[in-house]
Amino acid sequence: MAKQWTLASAEALFPDVRERTARAVVKTDALVAQRDELPVDSVERAAVEEEIEAELSRWMREMEALGLDIAGIWHVDFDTGSGYLCWKWPEERLAYFHTREDGFAGRTPIQ
């Protein structure tokens, strides 16, 4: 069964989520810059692409281990049971909610 979050419990965990995501973004951005300097069909480029995939997978596993739903790259949802508290990098705080039906496009500010 998925963890259900209250606004208070999600806000308590949020600084850790943002910090972990920030570290992963910095590392991934550096790898992408490194990859983009390499020839397209090179073995070296393929190796860096594998590192990028590994970093993304590591971040996703960390977020899932915290009880979050992965909604996309650097985008997580805190399931409240009736919808989701929604956060996407680089937002500074947990500030949006969306229903299951409306998804990210229908997110509204938390009152």
Legacy VTK file of the C-alpha trace (Angstrom):
# vtk DataFile Version 3.0
C-alpha trace
ASCII
DATASET POLYDATA
POINTS 111 float
0.000 0.000 0.000
1.288 3.458 -0.938
2.131 5.938 1.767
-0.427 8.689 2.241
0.851 12.148 3.071
-0.599 15.054 4.961
0.587 18.541 4.092
2.509 18.658 7.377
4.286 15.333 6.819
5.142 16.244 3.218
6.497 19.644 4.273
8.623 17.974 6.950
10.273 15.714 4.364
10.478 18.319 1.608
13.895 19.834 2.511
15.466 16.372 2.233
13.713 15.705 -1.088
14.886 19.038 -2.494
18.461 18.536 -1.260
18.709 15.025 -2.717
17.249 16.264 -5.991
19.629 19.236 -6.124
22.621 16.897 -5.746
21.314 14.617 -8.490
20.618 17.554 -10.816
24.149 18.954 -10.374
25.731 15.566 -11.010
23.497 14.800 -13.994
24.008 18.243 -15.544
27.793 17.783 -15.292
27.538 14.374 -16.942
25.336 15.760 -19.731
27.877 18.531 -20.384
30.655 15.923 -20.455
28.655 13.693 -22.811
27.914 16.562 -25.175
31.640 17.156 -25.682
32.207 13.592 -26.897
31.770 12.220 -30.422
28.263 10.843 -30.982
29.230 7.250 -31.765
32.102 6.953 -29.295
32.509 4.336 -26.595
33.266 7.143 -24.144
29.945 8.861 -24.884
28.058 5.603 -24.398
29.779 5.141 -21.037
28.766 8.632 -19.894
25.194 8.016 -21.065
25.158 4.919 -18.854
26.332 7.051 -15.923
23.506 9.517 -16.605
20.954 6.702 -16.625
22.431 5.281 -13.420
22.190 8.656 -11.679
18.561 9.098 -12.748
17.753 5.568 -11.580
19.477 6.177 -8.248
17.442 9.363 -7.708
14.192 7.557 -8.583
14.978 4.714 -6.174
15.731 7.219 -3.394
12.447 9.049 -3.963
10.465 5.810 -4.073
12.190 4.630 -0.880
10.936 7.826 0.783
7.386 6.886 -0.254
7.017 9.345 -3.138
5.558 8.781 -6.578
7.820 9.628 -9.510
5.867 11.811 -11.930
8.794 12.587 -14.256
12.425 13.614 -14.192
12.939 15.776 -11.080
9.170 15.702 -10.459
7.579 13.923 -7.500
4.112 13.602 -6.047
3.118 13.076 -2.425
-0.054 10.936 -2.519
-2.680 12.292 -0.112
-5.256 9.633 -0.921
-7.487 12.188 -2.655
-4.838 13.612 -4.982
-1.244 14.719 -4.942
0.895 17.390 -3.399
3.083 18.094 -6.385
6.685 19.338 -6.680
9.024 19.800 -9.617
12.629 20.978 -9.596
13.630 23.830 -9.164
10.576 25.027 -7.214
11.622 26.401 -3.832
8.744 24.933 -1.850
5.939 22.419 -1.924
3.193 24.692 -3.216
0.810 22.783 -5.515
-1.880 20.125 -5.445
-3.623 18.245 -8.243
-6.320 15.610 -8.373
-5.768 12.202 -9.903
-7.982 13.158 -12.824
-6.474 16.575 -13.577
-2.809 15.637 -13.324
0.081 18.097 -13.469
-1.701 20.352 -15.976
-4.509 20.882 -13.470
-2.394 21.650 -10.450
-3.481 24.506 -8.236
-1.720 26.444 -5.480
-2.068 24.976 -1.990
-4.255 27.288 0.061
LINES 1 112
111 0 1 2 3 4 5 6 7 8 9 10 11 12 13 14 15 16 17 18 19 20 21 22 23 24 25 26 27 28 29 30 31 32 33 34 35 36 37 38 39 40 41 42 43 44 45 46 47 48 49 50 51 52 53 54 55 56 57 58 59 60 61 62 63 64 65 66 67 68 69 70 71 72 73 74 75 76 77 78 79 80 81 82 83 84 85 86 87 88 89 90 91 92 93 94 95 96 97 98 99 100 101 102 103 104 105 106 107 108 109 110
